[in-house]
Amino acid sequence: MYDYDLLVVGSANADLVIGVERRPGAGETVLGSDLAVHPGGKGANQAVAAARLGARTALLARVGSDEHGRLLLDSLREAGADTVGVLVGGASTGVALITVDPSGDNSIVVSPGANGRLTPSDVRAAASLFHASRVVSTQLEIPLESVVEVVRSLAPDSRFVLNPSPPRPLPSEVLAACDPLIVNEHEAKVILGDSAQVSDEPEDWARLLLAKGPRSVVVTLGGEGALVASSAGVTRVPSVKVEAVDTTGAGDAFTAALAWRLGTGEPLAEAAAYAARVGAATVTKEGAQVSFPTAAEVAEL
């Protein structure tokens, strides 16, 4: 019996958000809205999203001993996520600077802070969390060597889910463990490199990514849903049409929902369809963690 449906290993940031009429070009200054500060970071976002859906969730992360760190811990606990693996100190809490335009699209710059101090030894010290978790999910806002250590720390029967964001080349050891590797269009192109120029079709990207070693691949397509690829083939999963207000955190909510549903034994395509509904519900509200839906809200959508 697993204690946790999902263990998330990753970043925890304070999101500093400003609304803008348009994003500035090089050397340009634009006026924006009042500054809003929200709990965020891909790791903390996934943990909160999964917990709000009803998954038994734990987070392994590092925050600073500061106001932003307390904000993140409060948000995690309020959502019902276990913070036993959240380490405090070593640097200031990571910060994400986010601009959001009227269409809901965002641009993000991240200062890692304490996230950059989540070390392989921290991962090894959390062995009990790995052995207690059905699914382990991570991202790339923590050091890559720590992600490699996550793969090496997996329990024999657990499942590994990776969203390689921000994208970078990945070791074959990490790629081979992914089930699935979850990428958006930009991340797919970065990981594929020159291979992405072979085709403009996401179905081809999914096949090319699968050939790199993951056990399965999911390509998210925003309002168009997602593609899932495995040895059984490539399937397109539709999304729910909604009016987007803010896309911040939508990918994290998708990943968390998918990882949780896979842990319950749901097939990949069905889990991705549910995750697409969770992502759609998320973009109808402003902010990241504050916008994540409950299972009841997803059902209503």
Sequence and secondary structure as in RCSB ss.txt:
>XXXX:A:sequence
MYDYDLLVVGSANADLVIGVERRPGAGETVLGSDLAVHPGGKGANQAVAAARLGARTALLARVGSDEHGRLLLDS
LREAGADTVGVLVGGASTGVALITVDPSGDNSIVVSPGANGRLTPSDVRAAASLFHASRVVSTQLEIPLESVVEV
VRSLAPDSRFVLNPSPPRPLPSEVLAACDPLIVNEHEAKVILGDSAQVSDEPEDWARLLLAKGPRSVVVTLGGEG
ALVASSAGVTRVPSVKVEAVDTTGAGDAFTAALAWRLGTGEPLAEAAAYAARVGAATVTKEGAQVSFPTAAEVAE
L
>XXXX:A:secstr
  SEEEEEE   EEEEEEEBSS   TT    B   EEEEE HHHHHHHHHHHHT  EEEEEEE SSHHHHHHHHH
HHHHT EEEEEEE SS  EEEEEEE TTS EEEEEE GGGGG  HHHHHHTHHHHHTEEEEEE SSS HHHHHHH
HHH  TT EEEE   S     HHHHHHEEEEEE HHHHHHHHGGGGGG S HHHHHHHHHTTS S EEEE GGG 
EEEEETTEEEEE       S  TTHHHHHHHHHHHHHHTT  HHHHHHHHHHHHHHHTTSSSSGGG   HHHHHH
 
